[in-house]
Amino acid sequence: MSGKVKILIQKLKKTKSGIQRYRVTKLINTRRLSLMEQDYEEDELQQMLSGLPMNFDYQINNNAETKGTKI
């Protein structure tokens, strides 16, 4: 695969217990489909992102906004 590797992540609404969750919604130039099989809590998301190779770029989109922000 050629080109920049990118992961798009959607910030979901908080659960009734106040837990923030995130979901991988799109993978660009990667075959890591296992990333799309679950929702992630904030600490799980940080751990998953820190374990990715340096050439991976990601974008987190807020559920209420249409613009994405990169953290």
mmCIF file of the N, C-alpha and C atoms, coordinates in Angstrom:
data_MODEL
# 
_entry.id   MODEL 
# 
loop_
_atom_site.group_PDB 
_atom_site.id 
_atom_site.type_symbol 
_atom_site.label_atom_id 
_atom_site.label_alt_id 
_atom_site.label_comp_id 
_atom_site.label_asym_id 
_atom_site.label_entity_id 
_atom_site.label_seq_id 
_atom_site.pdbx_PDB_ins_code 
_atom_site.Cartn_x 
_atom_site.Cartn_y 
_atom_site.Cartn_z 
_atom_site.occupancy 
_atom_site.B_iso_or_equiv 
_atom_site.pdbx_formal_charge 
_atom_site.auth_seq_id 
_atom_site.auth_comp_id 
_atom_site.auth_asym_id 
_atom_site.auth_atom_id 
_atom_site.pdbx_PDB_model_num 
ATOM 1   N N  . MET A 1 1  ? 0.840   -1.180 0.000  1.00 0.00 ? 1  MET A N  1 
ATOM 2   C CA . MET A 1 1  ? 0.000   0.000  0.000  1.00 0.00 ? 1  MET A CA 1 
ATOM 3   C C  . MET A 1 1  ? 0.881   1.239  0.000  1.00 0.00 ? 1  MET A C  1 
ATOM 4   N N  . SER A 1 2  ? 0.464   2.204  -0.742 1.00 0.00 ? 2  SER A N  1 
ATOM 5   C CA . SER A 1 2  ? 1.255   3.421  -0.792 1.00 0.00 ? 2  SER A CA 1 
ATOM 6   C C  . SER A 1 2  ? 0.423   4.591  -0.282 1.00 0.00 ? 2  SER A C  1 
ATOM 7   N N  . GLY A 1 3  ? 1.097   5.657  0.082  1.00 0.00 ? 3  GLY A N  1 
ATOM 8   C CA . GLY A 1 3  ? 0.400   6.832  0.588  1.00 0.00 ? 3  GLY A CA 1 
ATOM 9   C C  . GLY A 1 3  ? 0.420   6.888  2.097  1.00 0.00 ? 3  GLY A C  1 
ATOM 10  N N  . LYS A 1 4  ? -0.115  7.960  2.602  1.00 0.00 ? 4  LYS A N  1 
ATOM 11  C CA . LYS A 1 4  ? -0.133  8.202  4.047  1.00 0.00 ? 4  LYS A CA 1 
ATOM 12  C C  . LYS A 1 4  ? -1.144  7.283  4.734  1.00 0.00 ? 4  LYS A C  1 
ATOM 13  N N  . VAL A 1 5  ? -0.752  6.705  5.836  1.00 0.00 ? 5  VAL A N  1 
ATOM 14  C CA . VAL A 1 5  ? -1.635  5.851  6.622  1.00 0.00 ? 5  VAL A CA 1 
ATOM 15  C C  . VAL A 1 5  ? -2.393  6.736  7.599  1.00 0.00 ? 5  VAL A C  1 
ATOM 16  N N  . LYS A 1 6  ? -3.719  6.596  7.628  1.00 0.00 ? 6  LYS A N  1 
ATOM 17  C CA . LYS A 1 6  ? -4.530  7.455  8.482  1.00 0.00 ? 6  LYS A CA 1 
ATOM 18  C C  . LYS A 1 6  ? -5.673  6.658  9.094  1.00 0.00 ? 6  LYS A C  1 
ATOM 19  N N  . ILE A 1 7  ? -5.996  7.009  10.328 1.00 0.00 ? 7  ILE A N  1 
ATOM 20  C CA . ILE A 1 7  ? -7.114  6.400  11.046 1.00 0.00 ? 7  ILE A CA 1 
ATOM 21  C C  . ILE A 1 7  ? -8.064  7.530  11.446 1.00 0.00 ? 7  ILE A C  1 
ATOM 22  N N  . LEU A 1 8  ? -9.340  7.390  11.102 1.00 0.00 ? 8  LEU A N  1 
ATOM 23  C CA . LEU A 1 8  ? -10.355 8.365  11.518 1.00 0.00 ? 8  LEU A CA 1 
ATOM 24  C C  . LEU A 1 8  ? -11.126 7.783  12.693 1.00 0.00 ? 8  LEU A C  1 
ATOM 25  N N  . ILE A 1 9  ? -11.240 8.580  13.749 1.00 0.00 ? 9  ILE A N  1 
ATOM 26  C CA . ILE A 1 9  ? -11.855 8.138  14.998 1.00 0.00 ? 9  ILE A CA 1 
ATOM 27  C C  . ILE A 1 9  ? -13.014 9.064  15.332 1.00 0.00 ? 9  ILE A C  1 
ATOM 28  N N  . GLN A 1 10 ? -14.145 8.481  15.715 1.00 0.00 ? 10 GLN A N  1 
ATOM 29  C CA . GLN A 1 10 ? -15.333 9.256  16.080 1.00 0.00 ? 10 GLN A CA 1 
ATOM 30  C C  . GLN A 1 10 ? -15.490 9.254  17.608 1.00 0.00 ? 10 GLN A C  1 
ATOM 31  N N  . LYS A 1 11 ? -15.635 10.435 18.174 1.00 0.00 ? 11 LYS A N  1 
ATOM 32  C CA . LYS A 1 11 ? -15.902 10.552 19.601 1.00 0.00 ? 11 LYS A CA 1 
ATOM 33  C C  . LYS A 1 11 ? -17.394 10.318 19.800 1.00 0.00 ? 11 LYS A C  1 
ATOM 34  N N  . LEU A 1 12 ? -17.745 9.336  20.607 1.00 0.00 ? 12 LEU A N  1 
ATOM 35  C CA . LEU A 1 12 ? -19.140 8.985  20.839 1.00 0.00 ? 12 LEU A CA 1 
ATOM 36  C C  . LEU A 1 12 ? -19.690 9.740  22.041 1.00 0.00 ? 12 LEU A C  1 
ATOM 37  N N  . LYS A 1 13 ? -21.013 9.706  22.191 1.00 0.00 ? 13 LYS A N  1 
ATOM 38  C CA . LYS A 1 13 ? -21.633 10.315 23.371 1.00 0.00 ? 13 LYS A CA 1 
ATOM 39  C C  . LYS A 1 13 ? -21.223 9.538  24.607 1.00 0.00 ? 13 LYS A C  1 
ATOM 40  N N  . LYS A 1 14 ? -21.157 10.227 25.726 1.00 0.00 ? 14 LYS A N  1 
ATOM 41  C CA . LYS A 1 14 ? -20.808 9.562  26.985 1.00 0.00 ? 14 LYS A CA 1 
ATOM 42  C C  . LYS A 1 14 ? -21.905 8.577  27.365 1.00 0.00 ? 14 LYS A C  1 
ATOM 43  N N  . THR A 1 15 ? -21.500 7.509  28.032 1.00 0.00 ? 15 THR A N  1 
ATOM 44  C CA . THR A 1 15 ? -22.468 6.534  28.514 1.00 0.00 ? 15 THR A CA 1 
ATOM 45  C C  . THR A 1 15 ? -23.224 7.120  29.702 1.00 0.00 ? 15 THR A C  1 
ATOM 46  N N  . LYS A 1 16 ? -24.250 6.428  30.149 1.00 0.00 ? 16 LYS A N  1 
ATOM 47  C CA . LYS A 1 16 ? -25.024 6.896  31.306 1.00 0.00 ? 16 LYS A CA 1 
ATOM 48  C C  . LYS A 1 16 ? -24.164 7.017  32.559 1.00 0.00 ? 16 LYS A C  1 
ATOM 49  N N  . SER A 1 17 ? -23.106 6.216  32.618 1.00 0.00 ? 17 SER A N  1 
ATOM 50  C CA . SER A 1 17 ? -22.210 6.274  33.768 1.00 0.00 ? 17 SER A CA 1 
ATOM 51  C C  . SER A 1 17 ? -21.105 7.315  33.581 1.00 0.00 ? 17 SER A C  1 
ATOM 52  N N  . GLY A 1 18 ? -21.142 8.060  32.462 1.00 0.00 ? 18 GLY A N  1 
ATOM 53  C CA . GLY A 1 18 ? -20.193 9.143  32.247 1.00 0.00 ? 18 GLY A CA 1 
ATOM 54  C C  . GLY A 1 18 ? -18.889 8.750  31.580 1.00 0.00 ? 18 GLY A C  1 
ATOM 55  N N  . ILE A 1 19 ? -18.824 7.544  31.022 1.00 0.00 ? 19 ILE A N  1 
ATOM 56  C CA . ILE A 1 19 ? -17.602 7.081  30.370 1.00 0.00 ? 19 ILE A CA 1 
ATOM 57  C C  . ILE A 1 19 ? -17.581 7.559  28.925 1.00 0.00 ? 19 ILE A C  1 
ATOM 58  N N  . GLN A 1 20 ? -16.471 8.183  28.523 1.00 0.00 ? 20 GLN A N  1 
ATOM 59  C CA . GLN A 1 20 ? -16.303 8.640  27.147 1.00 0.00 ? 20 GLN A CA 1 
ATOM 60  C C  . GLN A 1 20 ? -15.767 7.494  26.302 1.00 0.00 ? 20 GLN A C  1 
ATOM 61  N N  . ARG A 1 21 ? -16.384 7.258  25.162 1.00 0.00 ? 21 ARG A N  1 
ATOM 62  C CA . ARG A 1 21 ? -15.945 6.185  24.266 1.00 0.00 ? 21 ARG A CA 1 
ATOM 63  C C  . ARG A 1 21 ? -15.629 6.748  22.893 1.00 0.00 ? 21 ARG A C  1 
ATOM 64  N N  . TYR A 1 22 ? -14.783 6.009  22.162 1.00 0.00 ? 22 TYR A N  1 
ATOM 65  C CA . TYR A 1 22 ? -14.341 6.385  20.822 1.00 0.00 ? 22 TYR A CA 1 
ATOM 66  C C  . TYR A 1 22 ? -14.464 5.168  19.912 1.00 0.00 ? 22 TYR A C  1 
ATOM 67  N N  . ARG A 1 23 ? -14.701 5.412  18.626 1.00 0.00 ? 23 ARG A N  1 
ATOM 68  C CA . ARG A 1 23 ? -14.836 4.333  17.651 1.00 0.00 ? 23 ARG A CA 1 
ATOM 69  C C  . ARG A 1 23 ? -14.025 4.666  16.405 1.00 0.00 ? 23 ARG A C  1 
ATOM 70  N N  . VAL A 1 24 ? -13.240 3.701  15.934 1.00 0.00 ? 24 VAL A N  1 
ATOM 71  C CA . VAL A 1 24 ? -12.519 3.858  14.674 1.00 0.00 ? 24 VAL A CA 1 
ATOM 72  C C  . VAL A 1 24 ? -13.547 3.708  13.562 1.00 0.00 ? 24 VAL A C  1 
ATOM 73  N N  . THR A 1 25 ? -13.682 4.741  12.709 1.00 0.00 ? 25 THR A N  1 
ATOM 74  C CA . THR A 1 25 ? -14.707 4.721  11.670 1.00 0.00 ? 25 THR A CA 1 
ATOM 75  C C  . THR A 1 25 ? -14.153 4.523  10.269 1.00 0.00 ? 25 THR A C  1 
ATOM 76  N N  . LYS A 1 26 ? -12.871 4.810  10.067 1.00 0.00 ? 26 LYS A N  1 
ATOM 77  C CA . LYS A 1 26 ? -12.308 4.664  8.733  1.00 0.00 ? 26 LYS A CA 1 
ATOM 78  C C  . LYS A 1 26 ? -10.804 4.433  8.819  1.00 0.00 ? 26 LYS A C  1 
ATOM 79  N N  . LEU A 1 27 ? -10.325 3.528  7.986  1.00 0.00 ? 27 LEU A N  1 
ATOM 80  C CA . LEU A 1 27 ? -8.902  3.238  7.869  1.00 0.00 ? 27 LEU A CA 1 
ATOM 81  C C  . LEU A 1 27 ? -8.464  3.576  6.453  1.00 0.00 ? 27 LEU A C  1 
ATOM 82  N N  . ILE A 1 28 ? -7.410  4.354  6.317  1.00 0.00 ? 28 ILE A N  1 
ATOM 83  C CA . ILE A 1 28 ? -6.903  4.747  5.009  1.00 0.00 ? 28 ILE A CA 1 
ATOM 84  C C  . ILE A 1 28 ? -5.491  4.192  4.849  1.00 0.00 ? 28 ILE A C  1 
ATOM 85  N N  . ASN A 1 29 ? -5.297  3.387  3.813  1.00 0.00 ? 29 ASN A N  1 
ATOM 86  C CA . ASN A 1 29 ? -4.006  2.789  3.473  1.00 0.00 ? 29 ASN A CA 1 
ATOM 87  C C  . ASN A 1 29 ? -3.459  1.867  4.558  1.00 0.00 ? 29 ASN A C  1 
ATOM 88  N N  . THR A 1 30 ? -4.338  1.170  5.243  1.00 0.00 ? 30 THR A N  1 
ATOM 89  C CA . THR A 1 30 ? -3.907  0.162  6.219  1.00 0.00 ? 30 THR A CA 1 
ATOM 90  C C  . THR A 1 30 ? -4.923  -0.978 6.231  1.00 0.00 ? 30 THR A C  1 
ATOM 91  N N  . ARG A 1 31 ? -4.461  -2.134 6.635  1.00 0.00 ? 31 ARG A N  1 
ATOM 92  C CA . ARG A 1 31 ? -5.348  -3.309 6.692  1.00 0.00 ? 31 ARG A CA 1 
ATOM 93  C C  . ARG A 1 31 ? -5.599  -3.766 8.129  1.00 0.00 ? 31 ARG A C  1 
ATOM 94  N N  . ARG A 1 32 ? -5.404  -2.900 9.068  1.00 0.00 ? 32 ARG A N  1 
ATOM 95  C CA . ARG A 1 32 ? -5.605  -3.261 10.479 1.00 0.00 ? 32 ARG A CA 1 
ATOM 96  C C  . ARG A 1 32 ? -7.088  -3.213 10.828 1.00 0.00 ? 32 ARG A C  1 
ATOM 97  N N  . LEU A 1 33 ? -7.853  -4.118 10.235 1.00 0.00 ? 33 LEU A N  1 
ATOM 98  C CA . LEU A 1 33 ? -9.303  -4.127 10.422 1.00 0.00 ? 33 LEU A CA 1 
ATOM 99  C C  . LEU A 1 33 ? -9.701  -4.417 11.860 1.00 0.00 ? 33 LEU A C  1 
ATOM 100 N N  . SER A 1 34 ? -8.846  -5.045 12.622 1.00 0.00 ? 34 SER A N  1 
ATOM 101 C CA . SER A 1 34 ? -9.166  -5.369 14.013 1.00 0.00 ? 34 SER A CA 1 
ATOM 102 C C  . SER A 1 34 ? -9.400  -4.104 14.845 1.00 0.00 ? 34 SER A C  1 
ATOM 103 N N  . LEU A 1 35 ? -8.862  -2.959 14.394 1.00 0.00 ? 35 LEU A N  1 
ATOM 104 C CA . LEU A 1 35 ? -9.082  -1.706 15.124 1.00 0.00 ? 35 LEU A CA 1 
ATOM 105 C C  . LEU A 1 35 ? -10.547 -1.275 15.084 1.00 0.00 ? 35 LEU A C  1 
ATOM 106 N N  . MET A 1 36 ? -11.309 -1.775 14.105 1.00 0.00 ? 36 MET A N  1 
ATOM 107 C CA . MET A 1 36 ? -12.696 -1.359 13.936 1.00 0.00 ? 36 MET A CA 1 
ATOM 108 C C  . MET A 1 36 ? -13.683 -2.275 14.661 1.00 0.00 ? 36 MET A C  1 
ATOM 109 N N  . GLU A 1 37 ? -13.199 -3.256 15.377 1.00 0.00 ? 37 GLU A N  1 
ATOM 110 C CA . GLU A 1 37 ? -14.077 -4.255 15.972 1.00 0.00 ? 37 GLU A CA 1 
ATOM 111 C C  . GLU A 1 37 ? -14.608 -3.885 17.353 1.00 0.00 ? 37 GLU A C  1 
ATOM 112 N N  . GLN A 1 38 ? -14.182 -2.759 17.899 1.00 0.00 ? 38 GLN A N  1 
ATOM 113 C CA . GLN A 1 38 ? -14.625 -2.422 19.257 1.00 0.00 ? 38 GLN A CA 1 
ATOM 114 C C  . GLN A 1 38 ? -14.629 -0.918 19.478 1.00 0.00 ? 38 GLN A C  1 
ATOM 115 N N  . ASP A 1 39 ? -15.325 -0.521 20.542 1.00 0.00 ? 39 ASP A N  1 
ATOM 116 C CA . ASP A 1 39 ? -15.273 0.865  20.996 1.00 0.00 ? 39 ASP A CA 1 
ATOM 117 C C  . ASP A 1 39 ? -14.184 0.952  22.062 1.00 0.00 ? 39 ASP A C  1 
ATOM 118 N N  . TYR A 1 40 ? -13.556 2.120  22.157 1.00 0.00 ? 40 TYR A N  1 
ATOM 119 C CA . TYR A 1 40 ? -12.434 2.307  23.078 1.00 0.00 ? 40 TYR A CA 1 
ATOM 120 C C  . TYR A 1 40 ? -12.764 3.364  24.112 1.00 0.00 ? 40 TYR A C  1 
ATOM 121 N N  . GLU A 1 41 ? -12.413 3.107  25.360 1.00 0.00 ? 41 GLU A N  1 
ATOM 122 C CA . GLU A 1 41 ? -12.459 4.150  26.381 1.00 0.00 ? 41 GLU A CA 1 
ATOM 123 C C  . GLU A 1 41 ? -11.208 4.996  26.184 1.00 0.00 ? 41 GLU A C  1 
ATOM 124 N N  . GLU A 1 42 ? -11.163 6.162  26.839 1.00 0.00 ? 42 GLU A N  1 
ATOM 125 C CA . GLU A 1 42 ? -10.081 7.115  26.611 1.00 0.00 ? 42 GLU A CA 1 
ATOM 126 C C  . GLU A 1 42 ? -8.697  6.512  26.841 1.00 0.00 ? 42 GLU A C  1 
ATOM 127 N N  . ASP A 1 43 ? -8.519  5.798  27.943 1.00 0.00 ? 43 ASP A N  1 
ATOM 128 C CA . ASP A 1 43 ? -7.210  5.217  28.232 1.00 0.00 ? 43 ASP A CA 1 
ATOM 129 C C  . ASP A 1 43 ? -6.853  4.103  27.253 1.00 0.00 ? 43 ASP A C  1 
ATOM 130 N N  . GLU A 1 44 ? -7.853  3.324  26.822 1.00 0.00 ? 44 GLU A N  1 
ATOM 131 C CA . GLU A 1 44 ? -7.615  2.269  25.842 1.00 0.00 ? 44 GLU A CA 1 
ATOM 132 C C  . GLU A 1 44 ? -7.218  2.864  24.487 1.00 0.00 ? 44 GLU A C  1 
ATOM 133 N N  . LEU A 1 45 ? -7.872  3.973  24.114 1.00 0.00 ? 45 LEU A N  1 
ATOM 134 C CA . LEU A 1 45 ? -7.556  4.640  22.866 1.00 0.00 ? 45 LEU A CA 1 
ATOM 135 C C  . LEU A 1 45 ? -6.122  5.168  22.878 1.00 0.00 ? 45 LEU A C  1 
ATOM 136 N N  . GLN A 1 46 ? -5.732  5.800  23.980 1.00 0.00 ? 46 GLN A N  1 
ATOM 137 C CA . GLN A 1 46 ? -4.366  6.320  24.092 1.00 0.00 ? 46 GLN A CA 1 
ATOM 138 C C  . GLN A 1 46 ? -3.346  5.194  24.006 1.00 0.00 ? 46 GLN A C  1 
ATOM 139 N N  . GLN A 1 47 ? -3.642  4.080  24.643 1.00 0.00 ? 47 GLN A N  1 
ATOM 140 C CA . GLN A 1 47 ? -2.737  2.938  24.608 1.00 0.00 ? 47 GLN A CA 1 
ATOM 141 C C  . GLN A 1 47 ? -2.638  2.369  23.193 1.00 0.00 ? 47 GLN A C  1 
ATOM 142 N N  . MET A 1 48 ? -3.769  2.251  22.502 1.00 0.00 ? 48 MET A N  1 
ATOM 143 C CA . MET A 1 48 ? -3.783  1.736  21.135 1.00 0.00 ? 48 MET A CA 1 
ATOM 144 C C  . MET A 1 48 ? -3.004  2.657  20.207 1.00 0.00 ? 48 MET A C  1 
ATOM 145 N N  . LEU A 1 49 ? -3.226  3.976  20.318 1.00 0.00 ? 49 LEU A N  1 
ATOM 146 C CA . LEU A 1 49 ? -2.548  4.938  19.451 1.00 0.00 ? 49 LEU A CA 1 
ATOM 147 C C  . LEU A 1 49 ? -1.039  4.986  19.713 1.00 0.00 ? 49 LEU A C  1 
ATOM 148 N N  . SER A 1 50 ? -0.641  4.852  20.968 1.00 0.00 ? 50 SER A N  1 
ATOM 149 C CA . SER A 1 50 ? 0.792   4.883  21.283 1.00 0.00 ? 50 SER A CA 1 
ATOM 150 C C  . SER A 1 50 ? 1.503   3.623  20.790 1.00 0.00 ? 50 SER A C  1 
ATOM 151 N N  . GLY A 1 51 ? 0.753   2.548  20.559 1.00 0.00 ? 51 GLY A N  1 
ATOM 152 C CA . GLY A 1 51 ? 1.333   1.313  20.065 1.00 0.00 ? 51 GLY A CA 1 
ATOM 153 C C  . GLY A 1 51 ? 1.447   1.244  18.555 1.00 0.00 ? 51 GLY A C  1 
ATOM 154 N N  . LEU A 1 52 ? 0.923   2.241  17.852 1.00 0.00 ? 52 LEU A N  1 
ATOM 155 C CA . LEU A 1 52 ? 0.982   2.251  16.392 1.00 0.00 ? 52 LEU A CA 1 
ATOM 156 C C  . LEU A 1 52 ? 2.339   2.741  15.909 1.00 0.00 ? 52 LEU A C  1 
ATOM 157 N N  . PRO A 1 53 ? 2.742   2.334  14.713 1.00 0.00 ? 53 PRO A N  1 
ATOM 158 C CA . PRO A 1 53 ? 3.995   2.852  14.143 1.00 0.00 ? 53 PRO A CA 1 
ATOM 159 C C  . PRO A 1 53 ? 3.935   4.366  13.961 1.00 0.00 ? 53 PRO A C  1 
ATOM 160 N N  . MET A 1 54 ? 5.097   4.993  13.883 1.00 0.00 ? 54 MET A N  1 
ATOM 161 C CA . MET A 1 54 ? 5.184   6.453  13.785 1.00 0.00 ? 54 MET A CA 1 
ATOM 162 C C  . MET A 1 54 ? 4.588   7.006  12.495 1.00 0.00 ? 54 MET A C  1 
ATOM 163 N N  . ASN A 1 55 ? 4.477   6.198  11.441 1.00 0.00 ? 55 ASN A N  1 
ATOM 164 C CA . ASN A 1 55 ? 3.943   6.702  10.182 1.00 0.00 ? 55 ASN A CA 1 
ATOM 165 C C  . ASN A 1 55 ? 2.414   6.757  10.156 1.00 0.00 ? 55 ASN A C  1 
ATOM 166 N N  . PHE A 1 56 ? 1.758   6.350  11.240 1.00 0.00 ? 56 PHE A N  1 
ATOM 167 C CA . PHE A 1 56 ? 0.303   6.421  11.325 1.00 0.00 ? 56 PHE A CA 1 
ATOM 168 C C  . PHE A 1 56 ? -0.116  7.818  11.772 1.00 0.00 ? 56 PHE A C  1 
ATOM 169 N N  . ASP A 1 57 ? -1.089  8.370  11.070 1.00 0.00 ? 57 ASP A N  1 
ATOM 170 C CA . ASP A 1 57 ? -1.677  9.657  11.429 1.00 0.00 ? 57 ASP A CA 1 
ATOM 171 C C  . ASP A 1 57 ? -3.110  9.364  11.846 1.00 0.00 ? 57 ASP A C  1 
ATOM 172 N N  . TYR A 1 58 ? -3.657  10.139 12.741 1.00 0.00 ? 58 TYR A N  1 
ATOM 173 C CA . TYR A 1 58 ? -5.036  9.915  13.154 1.00 0.00 ? 58 TYR A CA 1 
ATOM 174 C C  . TYR A 1 58 ? -5.752  11.241 13.353 1.00 0.00 ? 58 TYR A C  1 
ATOM 175 N N  . GLN A 1 59 ? -7.074  11.154 13.268 1.00 0.00 ? 59 GLN A N  1 
ATOM 176 C CA . GLN A 1 59 ? -7.914  12.330 13.434 1.00 0.00 ? 59 GLN A CA 1 
ATOM 177 C C  . GLN A 1 59 ? -9.119  11.918 14.264 1.00 0.00 ? 59 GLN A C  1 
ATOM 178 N N  . ILE A 1 60 ? -9.423  12.711 15.284 1.00 0.00 ? 60 ILE A N  1 
ATOM 179 C CA . ILE A 1 60 ? -10.574 12.441 16.139 1.00 0.00 ? 60 ILE A CA 1 
ATOM 180 C C  . ILE A 1 60 ? -11.643 13.478 15.840 1.00 0.00 ? 60 ILE A C  1 
ATOM 181 N N  . ASN A 1 61 ? -12.820 12.997 15.434 1.00 0.00 ? 61 ASN A N  1 
ATOM 182 C CA . ASN A 1 61 ? -13.942 13.870 15.135 1.00 0.00 ? 61 ASN A CA 1 
ATOM 183 C C  . ASN A 1 61 ? -14.913 13.852 16.305 1.00 0.00 ? 61 ASN A C  1 
ATOM 184 N N  . ASN A 1 62 ? -15.283 15.039 16.761 1.00 0.00 ? 62 ASN A N  1 
ATOM 185 C CA . ASN A 1 62 ? -16.252 15.164 17.836 1.00 0.00 ? 62 ASN A CA 1 
ATOM 186 C C  . ASN A 1 62 ? -17.632 14.873 17.273 1.00 0.00 ? 62 ASN A C  1 
ATOM 187 N N  . ASN A 1 63 ? -18.444 14.157 18.016 1.00 0.00 ? 63 ASN A N  1 
ATOM 188 C CA . ASN A 1 63 ? -19.783 13.784 17.597 1.00 0.00 ? 63 ASN A CA 1 
ATOM 189 C C  . ASN A 1 63 ? -20.651 15.012 17.293 1.00 0.00 ? 63 ASN A C  1 
ATOM 190 N N  . ALA A 1 64 ? -20.475 16.097 18.038 1.00 0.00 ? 64 ALA A N  1 
ATOM 191 C CA . ALA A 1 64 ? -21.312 17.279 17.886 1.00 0.00 ? 64 ALA A CA 1 
ATOM 192 C C  . ALA A 1 64 ? -20.796 18.229 16.812 1.00 0.00 ? 64 ALA A C  1 
ATOM 193 N N  . GLU A 1 65 ? -19.558 18.058 16.404 1.00 0.00 ? 65 GLU A N  1 
ATOM 194 C CA . GLU A 1 65 ? -18.957 18.966 15.428 1.00 0.00 ? 65 GLU A CA 1 
ATOM 195 C C  . GLU A 1 65 ? -18.667 18.220 14.129 1.00 0.00 ? 65 GLU A C  1 
ATOM 196 N N  . THR A 1 66 ? -18.565 18.974 13.048 1.00 0.00 ? 66 THR A N  1 
ATOM 197 C CA . THR A 1 66 ? -18.224 18.364 11.764 1.00 0.00 ? 66 THR A CA 1 
ATOM 198 C C  . THR A 1 66 ? -16.728 18.469 11.498 1.00 0.00 ? 66 THR A C  1 
ATOM 199 N N  . LYS A 1 67 ? -16.026 19.361 12.191 1.00 0.00 ? 67 LYS A N  1 
ATOM 200 C CA . LYS A 1 67 ? -14.593 19.504 12.010 1.00 0.00 ? 67 LYS A CA 1 
ATOM 201 C C  . LYS A 1 67 ? -13.859 18.505 12.880 1.00 0.00 ? 67 LYS A C  1 
ATOM 202 N N  . GLY A 1 68 ? -12.745 17.985 12.376 1.00 0.00 ? 68 GLY A N  1 
ATOM 203 C CA . GLY A 1 68 ? -11.928 17.058 13.141 1.00 0.00 ? 68 GLY A CA 1 
ATOM 204 C C  . GLY A 1 68 ? -10.769 17.772 13.804 1.00 0.00 ? 68 GLY A C  1 
ATOM 205 N N  . THR A 1 69 ? -10.320 17.214 14.885 1.00 0.00 ? 69 THR A N  1 
ATOM 206 C CA . THR A 1 69 ? -9.167  17.768 15.558 1.00 0.00 ? 69 THR A CA 1 
ATOM 207 C C  . THR A 1 69 ? -8.140  16.672 15.733 1.00 0.00 ? 69 THR A C  1 
ATOM 208 N N  . LYS A 1 70 ? -6.906  17.032 15.627 1.00 0.00 ? 70 LYS A N  1 
ATOM 209 C CA . LYS A 1 70 ? -5.827  16.071 15.810 1.00 0.00 ? 70 LYS A CA 1 
ATOM 210 C C  . LYS A 1 70 ? -5.177  16.319 17.154 1.00 0.00 ? 70 LYS A C  1 
ATOM 211 N N  . ILE A 1 71 ? -5.062  15.249 17.927 1.00 0.00 ? 71 ILE A N  1 
ATOM 212 C CA . ILE A 1 71 ? -4.408  15.377 19.225 1.00 0.00 ? 71 ILE A CA 1 
ATOM 213 C C  . ILE A 1 71 ? -3.084  14.668 19.202 1.00 0.00 ? 71 ILE A C  1 
# 
